[in-house]
Amino acid sequence: MKKIIGIIVLLIVFAGCSKKDSFKISGQLANGENKNLYFLEMTGQGLMPLDTIEINEKGKFKFKYDIKEPSIYVLMGNENDYITLIPQKEEDIIISGSFNSLSSTYTVKNSKESELLHKLNQEYIKTNTVLAEINRTLYENKYVSNFEEFKAELFDQYNMLEIHQKEVIRKFLKDNKGSLACIIALYRSFDNHYLFNLNKDLNVYEEVYAELYKKYPNNKHTIGLKNLIDDAKAKAAQDSVSAQPKELANKK
Protein backbone atom coordinates (compact mmCIF):
# COMPACT_ATOMS: atom_id res chain seq x y z
CA MET A 1 0.00 0.00 0.00
CA LYS A 2 2.84 2.41 0.89
CA LYS A 3 4.47 1.70 -2.50
CA ILE A 4 1.22 2.45 -4.30
CA ILE A 5 0.78 5.72 -2.40
CA GLY A 6 4.40 6.62 -3.15
CA ILE A 7 3.89 5.99 -6.87
CA ILE A 8 0.72 8.11 -6.88
CA VAL A 9 2.56 10.97 -5.15
CA LEU A 10 5.38 10.77 -7.70
CA LEU A 11 2.92 10.81 -10.59
CA ILE A 12 1.23 13.90 -9.14
CA VAL A 13 4.60 15.63 -8.70
CA PHE A 14 5.71 14.81 -12.24
CA ALA A 15 2.36 15.89 -13.63
CA GLY A 16 2.64 19.19 -11.78
CA CYS A 17 6.18 19.76 -13.05
CA SER A 18 5.14 18.97 -16.60
CA LYS A 19 2.36 21.55 -16.47
CA LYS A 20 4.57 24.23 -14.97
CA ASP A 21 7.37 23.64 -17.48
CA SER A 22 5.24 23.79 -20.59
CA PHE A 23 2.89 26.00 -22.56
CA LYS A 24 -0.03 25.31 -24.87
CA ILE A 25 -0.96 26.83 -28.22
CA SER A 26 -4.35 26.29 -29.78
CA GLY A 27 -6.62 28.09 -32.19
CA GLN A 28 -8.50 28.11 -35.44
CA LEU A 29 -7.37 29.39 -38.84
CA ALA A 30 -9.61 30.16 -41.78
CA ASN A 31 -8.52 28.33 -44.96
CA GLY A 32 -6.27 26.11 -42.85
CA GLU A 33 -8.30 22.91 -43.08
CA ASN A 34 -6.09 19.78 -43.18
CA LYS A 35 -2.90 21.80 -43.56
CA ASN A 36 0.23 22.00 -41.42
CA LEU A 37 1.87 24.66 -39.30
CA TYR A 38 5.57 24.48 -38.54
CA PHE A 39 6.92 25.31 -35.08
CA LEU A 40 10.49 26.58 -34.93
CA GLU A 41 12.81 28.23 -32.41
CA MET A 42 14.84 31.34 -33.16
CA THR A 43 18.52 30.69 -32.37
CA GLY A 44 21.83 32.38 -33.04
CA GLN A 45 22.33 30.00 -35.95
CA GLY A 46 18.93 30.68 -37.50
CA LEU A 47 15.53 29.03 -37.20
CA MET A 48 15.60 25.50 -35.76
CA PRO A 49 12.62 23.24 -36.67
CA LEU A 50 10.98 21.69 -33.61
CA ASP A 51 7.68 20.18 -34.65
CA THR A 52 4.88 20.04 -37.21
CA ILE A 53 1.35 20.89 -36.06
CA GLU A 54 -1.57 19.37 -37.92
CA ILE A 55 -4.69 21.47 -38.51
CA ASN A 56 -7.88 19.40 -38.58
CA GLU A 57 -10.75 19.50 -41.05
CA LYS A 58 -12.37 22.36 -39.11
CA GLY A 59 -9.26 24.52 -39.19
CA LYS A 60 -8.50 23.90 -35.52
CA PHE A 61 -5.19 22.93 -33.95
CA LYS A 62 -3.65 22.44 -30.52
CA PHE A 63 -0.12 21.91 -29.38
CA LYS A 64 1.86 21.54 -26.14
CA TYR A 65 5.56 22.16 -25.73
CA ASP A 66 7.93 21.75 -22.77
CA ILE A 67 10.44 24.52 -22.06
CA LYS A 68 13.24 25.10 -19.57
CA GLU A 69 13.48 28.85 -20.14
CA PRO A 70 11.66 31.50 -22.20
CA SER A 71 12.72 31.73 -25.82
CA ILE A 72 11.54 33.17 -29.13
CA TYR A 73 9.53 30.89 -31.38
CA VAL A 74 8.05 31.04 -34.85
CA LEU A 75 4.72 29.57 -35.98
CA MET A 76 4.96 29.26 -39.75
CA GLY A 77 2.50 28.60 -42.54
CA ASN A 78 5.24 28.91 -45.16
CA GLU A 79 8.71 30.49 -45.25
CA ASN A 80 7.28 33.87 -46.27
CA ASP A 81 4.36 33.95 -43.83
CA TYR A 82 4.84 33.41 -40.11
CA ILE A 83 4.26 34.89 -36.68
CA THR A 84 6.67 35.28 -33.77
CA LEU A 85 5.76 34.18 -30.25
CA ILE A 86 7.41 34.43 -26.84
CA PRO A 87 5.52 31.92 -24.66
CA GLN A 88 6.03 31.71 -20.93
CA LYS A 89 5.56 28.63 -18.77
CA GLU A 90 1.94 27.67 -18.04
CA GLU A 91 0.50 29.97 -20.73
CA ASP A 92 -2.48 28.69 -22.70
CA ILE A 93 -2.09 30.72 -25.89
CA ILE A 94 -4.95 31.15 -28.35
CA ILE A 95 -4.28 32.04 -32.01
CA SER A 96 -6.78 33.01 -34.70
CA GLY A 97 -6.51 34.39 -38.22
CA SER A 98 -6.25 33.24 -41.82
CA PHE A 99 -3.80 30.56 -42.87
CA ASN A 100 -3.28 32.26 -46.25
CA SER A 101 -2.13 35.54 -44.67
CA LEU A 102 -1.12 34.55 -41.17
CA SER A 103 1.27 37.40 -40.34
CA SER A 104 -1.17 40.16 -41.28
CA THR A 105 -4.40 38.63 -39.91
CA TYR A 106 -3.45 36.80 -36.72
CA THR A 107 -4.52 37.66 -33.20
CA VAL A 108 -3.02 36.24 -30.03
CA LYS A 109 -4.39 35.96 -26.49
CA ASN A 110 -3.13 34.81 -23.08
CA SER A 111 0.55 35.55 -23.75
CA LYS A 112 1.79 38.95 -22.58
CA GLU A 113 5.04 39.06 -24.55
CA SER A 114 3.48 37.52 -27.67
CA GLU A 115 0.80 40.21 -27.51
CA LEU A 116 3.54 42.86 -27.33
CA LEU A 117 5.01 41.44 -30.52
CA HIS A 118 1.58 41.50 -32.15
CA LYS A 119 1.24 45.23 -31.45
CA LEU A 120 4.74 45.80 -32.81
CA ASN A 121 3.84 43.80 -35.90
CA GLN A 122 0.72 45.87 -36.53
CA GLU A 123 2.78 49.06 -36.46
CA TYR A 124 5.29 47.44 -38.80
CA ILE A 125 2.54 46.59 -41.29
CA LYS A 126 1.28 50.20 -41.25
CA THR A 127 4.78 51.53 -41.89
CA ASN A 128 5.41 49.12 -44.74
CA THR A 129 2.07 50.03 -46.32
CA VAL A 130 3.02 53.73 -46.37
CA LEU A 131 6.53 52.86 -47.60
CA ALA A 132 5.10 50.79 -50.44
CA GLU A 133 2.83 53.70 -51.40
CA ILE A 134 5.82 56.08 -51.54
CA ASN A 135 7.74 53.69 -53.78
CA ARG A 136 4.71 53.13 -56.01
CA THR A 137 4.10 56.87 -56.38
CA LEU A 138 7.76 57.43 -57.26
CA TYR A 139 7.66 54.72 -59.93
CA GLU A 140 4.40 55.92 -61.47
CA ASN A 141 5.70 59.48 -61.81
CA LYS A 142 9.21 58.79 -63.06
CA TYR A 143 8.52 60.56 -66.36
CA VAL A 144 6.96 63.77 -65.04
CA SER A 145 8.71 66.97 -66.10
CA ASN A 146 9.58 68.03 -62.55
CA PHE A 147 10.69 64.56 -61.46
CA GLU A 148 13.68 65.70 -59.38
CA GLU A 149 11.51 68.09 -57.38
CA PHE A 150 8.85 65.40 -57.04
CA LYS A 151 11.49 62.87 -55.96
CA ALA A 152 12.89 65.25 -53.31
CA GLU A 153 9.43 65.70 -51.82
CA LEU A 154 8.88 61.95 -51.61
CA PHE A 155 12.34 61.51 -50.15
CA ASP A 156 11.39 63.91 -47.35
CA GLN A 157 8.32 61.77 -46.67
CA TYR A 158 10.55 58.68 -46.69
CA ASN A 159 12.92 60.21 -44.12
CA MET A 160 10.08 61.33 -41.89
CA LEU A 161 8.57 57.85 -41.99
CA GLU A 162 11.88 56.27 -40.98
CA ILE A 163 12.33 58.77 -38.13
CA HIS A 164 8.79 58.04 -36.93
CA GLN A 165 9.33 54.29 -37.00
CA LYS A 166 12.61 54.66 -35.13
CA GLU A 167 10.87 56.67 -32.41
CA VAL A 168 8.16 54.00 -32.17
CA ILE A 169 10.84 51.38 -31.54
CA ARG A 170 12.64 53.60 -29.02
CA LYS A 171 9.39 53.97 -27.05
CA PHE A 172 8.76 50.22 -27.25
CA LEU A 173 12.22 49.48 -25.85
CA LYS A 174 11.71 52.03 -23.06
CA ASP A 175 8.23 50.79 -22.13
CA ASN A 176 9.12 47.08 -22.15
CA LYS A 177 12.54 46.88 -20.52
CA GLY A 178 13.68 43.33 -19.82
CA SER A 179 11.26 41.76 -22.29
CA LEU A 180 12.58 39.32 -24.88
CA ALA A 181 10.28 41.15 -27.30
CA CYS A 182 12.93 43.91 -27.27
CA ILE A 183 15.23 41.54 -29.17
CA ILE A 184 12.80 41.52 -32.10
CA ALA A 185 12.22 45.27 -31.84
CA LEU A 186 15.96 45.96 -31.81
CA TYR A 187 16.43 44.10 -35.10
CA ARG A 188 13.47 45.75 -36.80
CA SER A 189 14.27 46.84 -40.34
CA PHE A 190 13.12 49.68 -42.57
CA ASP A 191 13.33 49.33 -46.35
CA ASN A 192 15.94 46.54 -46.16
CA HIS A 193 18.19 48.12 -43.52
CA TYR A 194 18.16 47.99 -39.74
CA LEU A 195 16.61 50.97 -37.98
CA PHE A 196 19.30 50.74 -35.31
CA ASN A 197 22.79 50.27 -36.68
CA LEU A 198 25.04 48.25 -34.38
CA ASN A 199 27.92 50.69 -34.87
CA LYS A 200 26.06 54.01 -34.77
CA ASP A 201 23.53 52.97 -32.12
CA LEU A 202 25.68 50.70 -29.95
CA ASN A 203 24.38 52.40 -26.80
CA VAL A 204 20.83 51.28 -27.65
CA TYR A 205 22.00 47.67 -27.94
CA GLU A 206 23.86 47.96 -24.63
CA GLU A 207 20.79 49.37 -22.86
CA VAL A 208 18.63 46.50 -24.10
CA TYR A 209 21.26 43.99 -23.01
CA ALA A 210 21.60 45.53 -19.54
CA GLU A 211 17.86 45.18 -18.89
CA LEU A 212 17.72 41.63 -20.28
CA TYR A 213 20.67 40.64 -18.12
CA LYS A 214 18.78 41.69 -14.98
CA LYS A 215 15.91 39.34 -15.80
CA TYR A 216 17.45 36.61 -17.98
CA PRO A 217 21.22 36.55 -17.28
CA ASN A 218 21.72 33.01 -18.60
CA ASN A 219 19.21 33.10 -21.45
CA LYS A 220 20.62 32.22 -24.88
CA HIS A 221 19.20 35.41 -26.40
CA THR A 222 20.77 37.59 -23.71
CA ILE A 223 24.12 35.88 -24.23
CA GLY A 224 23.76 36.14 -28.01
CA LEU A 225 23.16 39.88 -27.77
CA LYS A 226 26.20 40.27 -25.50
CA ASN A 227 28.38 38.41 -28.02
CA LEU A 228 27.10 40.65 -30.80
CA ILE A 229 27.98 43.77 -28.81
CA ASP A 230 31.43 42.43 -27.90
CA ASP A 231 32.15 41.61 -31.56
CA ALA A 232 31.08 45.11 -32.63
CA LYS A 233 33.35 46.70 -30.01
CA ALA A 234 36.29 44.49 -31.02
CA LYS A 235 35.83 45.37 -34.68
CA ALA A 236 35.56 49.09 -33.87
CA ALA A 237 38.78 48.91 -31.86
CA GLN A 238 40.54 47.06 -34.66
CA ASP A 239 39.35 49.58 -37.26
CA SER A 240 40.55 52.42 -35.03
CA VAL A 241 44.05 50.90 -34.77
CA SER A 242 44.15 50.29 -38.54
CA ALA A 243 43.17 53.89 -39.24
CA GLN A 244 45.98 55.40 -37.12
CA PRO A 245 48.86 54.75 -39.59
CA LYS A 246 46.81 56.37 -42.37
CA GLU A 247 46.18 59.44 -40.23
CA LEU A 248 49.90 59.73 -39.40
CA ALA A 249 50.78 59.37 -43.08
CA ASN A 250 48.33 62.12 -44.02
CA LYS A 251 49.82 64.46 -41.42
CA LYS A 252 53.28 63.94 -42.86
C-alpha positions in Angstrom: 0.0 0.0 0.0 2.8 2.4 0.9 4.5 1.7 -2.5 1.2 2.4 -4.3 0.8 5.7 -2.4 4.4 6.6 -3.2 3.9 6.0 -6.9 0.7 8.1 -6.9 2.6 11.0 -5.2 5.4 10.8 -7.7 2.9 10.8 -10.6 1.2 13.9 -9.1 4.6 15.6 -8.7 5.7 14.8 -12.2 2.4 15.9 -13.6 2.6 19.2 -11.8 6.2 19.8 -13.0 5.1 19.0 -16.6 2.4 21.5 -16.5 4.6 24.2 -15.0 7.4 23.6 -17.5 5.2 23.8 -20.6 2.9 26.0 -22.6 0.0 25.3 -24.9 -1.0 26.8 -28.2 -4.4 26.3 -29.8 -6.6 28.1 -32.2 -8.5 28.1 -35.4 -7.4 29.4 -38.8 -9.6 30.2 -41.8 -8.5 28.3 -45.0 -6.3 26.1 -42.9 -8.3 22.9 -43.1 -6.1 19.8 -43.2 -2.9 21.8 -43.6 0.2 22.0 -41.4 1.9 24.7 -39.3 5.6 24.5 -38.5 6.9 25.3 -35.1 10.5 26.6 -34.9 12.8 28.2 -32.4 14.8 31.3 -33.2 18.5 30.7 -32.4 21.8 32.4 -33.0 22.3 30.0 -35.9 18.9 30.7 -37.5 15.5 29.0 -37.2 15.6 25.5 -35.8 12.6 23.2 -36.7 11.0 21.7 -33.6 7.7 20.2 -34.7 4.9 20.0 -37.2 1.4 20.9 -36.1 -1.6 19.4 -37.9 -4.7 21.5 -38.5 -7.9 19.4 -38.6 -10.8 19.5 -41.1 -12.4 22.4 -39.1 -9.3 24.5 -39.2 -8.5 23.9 -35.5 -5.2 22.9 -34.0 -3.6 22.4 -30.5 -0.1 21.9 -29.4 1.9 21.5 -26.1 5.6 22.2 -25.7 7.9 21.8 -22.8 10.4 24.5 -22.1 13.2 25.1 -19.6 13.5 28.9 -20.1 11.7 31.5 -22.2 12.7 31.7 -25.8 11.5 33.2 -29.1 9.5 30.9 -31.4 8.1 31.0 -34.9 4.7 29.6 -36.0 5.0 29.3 -39.8 2.5 28.6 -42.5 5.2 28.9 -45.2 8.7 30.5 -45.3 7.3 33.9 -46.3 4.4 34.0 -43.8 4.8 33.4 -40.1 4.3 34.9 -36.7 6.7 35.3 -33.8 5.8 34.2 -30.2 7.4 34.4 -26.8 5.5 31.9 -24.7 6.0 31.7 -20.9 5.6 28.6 -18.8 1.9 27.7 -18.0 0.5 30.0 -20.7 -2.5 28.7 -22.7 -2.1 30.7 -25.9 -5.0 31.1 -28.4 -4.3 32.0 -32.0 -6.8 33.0 -34.7 -6.5 34.4 -38.2 -6.3 33.2 -41.8 -3.8 30.6 -42.9 -3.3 32.3 -46.3 -2.1 35.5 -44.7 -1.1 34.5 -41.2 1.3 37.4 -40.3 -1.2 40.2 -41.3 -4.4 38.6 -39.9 -3.5 36.8 -36.7 -4.5 37.7 -33.2 -3.0 36.2 -30.0 -4.4 36.0 -26.5 -3.1 34.8 -23.1 0.6 35.5 -23.7 1.8 38.9 -22.6 5.0 39.1 -24.5 3.5 37.5 -27.7 0.8 40.2 -27.5 3.5 42.9 -27.3 5.0 41.4 -30.5 1.6 41.5 -32.1 1.2 45.2 -31.4 4.7 45.8 -32.8 3.8 43.8 -35.9 0.7 45.9 -36.5 2.8 49.1 -36.5 5.3 47.4 -38.8 2.5 46.6 -41.3 1.3 50.2 -41.2 4.8 51.5 -41.9 5.4 49.1 -44.7 2.1 50.0 -46.3 3.0 53.7 -46.4 6.5 52.9 -47.6 5.1 50.8 -50.4 2.8 53.7 -51.4 5.8 56.1 -51.5 7.7 53.7 -53.8 4.7 53.1 -56.0 4.1 56.9 -56.4 7.8 57.4 -57.3 7.7 54.7 -59.9 4.4 55.9 -61.5 5.7 59.5 -61.8 9.2 58.8 -63.1 8.5 60.6 -66.4 7.0 63.8 -65.0 8.7 67.0 -66.1 9.6 68.0 -62.6 10.7 64.6 -61.5 13.7 65.7 -59.4 11.5 68.1 -57.4 8.9 65.4 -57.0 11.5 62.9 -56.0 12.9 65.2 -53.3 9.4 65.7 -51.8 8.9 62.0 -51.6 12.3 61.5 -50.2 11.4 63.9 -47.4 8.3 61.8 -46.7 10.5 58.7 -46.7 12.9 60.2 -44.1 10.1 61.3 -41.9 8.6 57.8 -42.0 11.9 56.3 -41.0 12.3 58.8 -38.1 8.8 58.0 -36.9 9.3 54.3 -37.0 12.6 54.7 -35.1 10.9 56.7 -32.4 8.2 54.0 -32.2 10.8 51.4 -31.5 12.6 53.6 -29.0 9.4 54.0 -27.1 8.8 50.2 -27.2 12.2 49.5 -25.8 11.7 52.0 -23.1 8.2 50.8 -22.1 9.1 47.1 -22.2 12.5 46.9 -20.5 13.7 43.3 -19.8 11.3 41.8 -22.3 12.6 39.3 -24.9 10.3 41.2 -27.3 12.9 43.9 -27.3 15.2 41.5 -29.2 12.8 41.5 -32.1 12.2 45.3 -31.8 16.0 46.0 -31.8 16.4 44.1 -35.1 13.5 45.8 -36.8 14.3 46.8 -40.3 13.1 49.7 -42.6 13.3 49.3 -46.3 15.9 46.5 -46.2 18.2 48.1 -43.5 18.2 48.0 -39.7 16.6 51.0 -38.0 19.3 50.7 -35.3 22.8 50.3 -36.7 25.0 48.2 -34.4 27.9 50.7 -34.9 26.1 54.0 -34.8 23.5 53.0 -32.1 25.7 50.7 -30.0 24.4 52.4 -26.8 20.8 51.3 -27.7 22.0 47.7 -27.9 23.9 48.0 -24.6 20.8 49.4 -22.9 18.6 46.5 -24.1 21.3 44.0 -23.0 21.6 45.5 -19.5 17.9 45.2 -18.9 17.7 41.6 -20.3 20.7 40.6 -18.1 18.8 41.7 -15.0 15.9 39.3 -15.8 17.5 36.6 -18.0 21.2 36.6 -17.3 21.7 33.0 -18.6 19.2 33.1 -21.5 20.6 32.2 -24.9 19.2 35.4 -26.4 20.8 37.6 -23.7 24.1 35.9 -24.2 23.8 36.1 -28.0 23.2 39.9 -27.8 26.2 40.3 -25.5 28.4 38.4 -28.0 27.1 40.6 -30.8 28.0 43.8 -28.8 31.4 42.4 -27.9 32.2 41.6 -31.6 31.1 45.1 -32.6 33.4 46.7 -30.0 36.3 44.5 -31.0 35.8 45.4 -34.7 35.6 49.1 -33.9 38.8 48.9 -31.9 40.5 47.1 -34.7 39.3 49.6 -37.3 40.6 52.4 -35.0 44.0 50.9 -34.8 44.2 50.3 -38.5 43.2 53.9 -39.2 46.0 55.4 -37.1 48.9 54.8 -39.6 46.8 56.4 -42.4 46.2 59.4 -40.2 49.9 59.7 -39.4 50.8 59.4 -43.1 48.3 62.1 -44.0 49.8 64.5 -41.4 53.3 63.9 -42.9 
